[in-house]
Amino acid sequence: MAKVLMKGNEAIALAAIKGGVDAFYGYPITPQNEVPEYLSKHLKANGKVFLQAESEVSAINMVYGAAGAGKRVMTSSSSPGIALKQEGISYIAAAELPCVIVSVMRGGPGLGGIQPSQADYYQATRGGGNGDYQLIVYAPESIQETIDIMKESFDIADYYRNPVMVLVDGLIGQMMESVDFDKPVKERFLPEKDWATNGTKNHPGKINVANSLHIDPNNLEKHNIHLQEKYNTIRKNEVRYELVNFDNPDFVIVAYGTMARICRSSIELLEKEGISVGMIRPISLFPYPKEAFTKIPNKVKGLLTCELSHGQMLDDVLIANNGKHKVGFFGRSGGMVPDPEEIVEAIKNFDERVVN
Amino acid sequence: MTVKYEKTKGLTDKPLTYCPGCTHGIVHKLIGESLVELDILDKAIGIASVGCSVFSYQFFNCDGQQAPHGRACAEATGVKRVLPDNIVFTYQGDGDLASIGIAETIHAANRGENITVIFLNNAIYGMTGGQMAPTSLIGQKTTTSQDGRNQADHGNPIKISEMFSTIEGVAYLERVSVHNPKNVIKAKKAIKKAFQYQKENRGFTMIEVLSSCPVNWGMKPVDALKWVESDMIPVYPLGVFKDKGVNDEKN
């Protein structure tokens, strides 16, 4: 397949099909509607399952059911819809069921707006569901990167028996880019799903149960420790980030997704003015790429965290920085997307931005 | 020596967690027997809900999933859509199905999901200690309606079978009771028929089973069974509410 011009949400849908999705369960919400719309036509045509649920709550529980049955399953939604899915996401993570959740962020809080935002960083990495659980969270910056990650996400989810969230915003969902669907995906050894609840006929002598209830506190703590060990393995193996312009920077920007794209332009503008700015672009938000911060030269004057929010990833930057450098913040919200020049100004007036 | 009666292979040997005098155990047995008699135990997946039957996945001798409160029909839908040749059933109480999970249940029925719902109506929240349910009777004293349920504050008991009888996707719907042997036999027939219909891909089937809760009703087990007959059945009449029939066209 040659390069094609495609809208972000539709590309997410096609990448899911390329990634081997067996079933999609979702509920309409702007700005991700092209994902279910595309899948409603193309999944059924391929003998797979597409079902529009009566609510986000129901959709995520359908995902639980189908994931428990051993199938490759996904849902997609946007901010208030992801909020409604949090209960189910906690159960899925607790029961160690693999699935892919696409979150196309829009402005919040509440009903908020429908324009691009990154105000659901906490929602993705801290979770609104109960208990000690983690999603594996990827935040691509382009449609191509979104496609590559989507295709691989099903393998990663199966490998760790953990939900993977692909976190983009309305801008990536709605824009069009020239993309390639044929990039190979890293091969992983994926064991057979001998835990699937697909009838004892398929595994005689053994009853399989998808469950998150451990009424004996000893067992629940053991289960939690097991989950934490898994999350630590993920922290060790699945960190992804990009270092941009890291040769000899005066400042370092930390930004992900759409904001990182804008910052690339800001870095070029600053270069022309003789100010060298590097960038840490986290691609995995959990696990957070703390190690990238060890590569920041000592002489750097400060780190500017840029987000389409009022400072959520900022917490992780402060943790990773561990007091070493001055940390500043620049953010826009509510669907307001900054021009590169605004970040140029923020770097030039860095001292006014410092939060630590 | 002939074996006249034995425990169904449809249930595991795990001791039940239900209170003395509770009728959940009878209903479990009827489900287990039906799955064995229809030869579908090895392709059955039971969805446990939240409530007294939260551990039911430990009791049915088949694969299972434990659903969040109220979401059993959504989970069952998720499973059945990807495994259409398996048998999928939910086991839910009245708090789970008629209160928090009513949306999931109505829409699963409306889609005509080819699943079987076993709905235990004991007119109270059992596991949490006897709070008022949407199915509690007018005048019924519970820990959250200590002067008795009244219509002005709480509305009337919700009649699930009557409501669901209007839904096109429902293939078979019957309300039964297990308060005496005669009705247990009728309940068995209904439950088995529901699974038979699922086997034949007829659509959504639901059996509402009136059940007693002596502990939370504050009654002796025998009195509780009598109360089912004297007080519950007049509000929740038994019978077939919908049956698309063996000779009807599948829709």
Interface residues (C-beta under 8 A of the other chain):
Chain A: D22 A23 Y25 V49 L51 A53 E54 S55 V57 S58 A59 N61 M62 V63 Y64 G65 A66 A67 G68 A69 K71 V73 E87 G88 Y91 A95 T197 N198 G199 T200 K201 P204 I207 N208 V209 A210 N211 S212 L213
Chain B: T12 L41 D42 K43 A44 I45 I47 V54 F55 Y57 Q58 N61 C62 D63 G64 Q65 Q66 A67 P68 R71 A74 E75 A76 T77 G78 V79 K80 R81 V82 L83 N86 I87 A103 E104 I106 H107
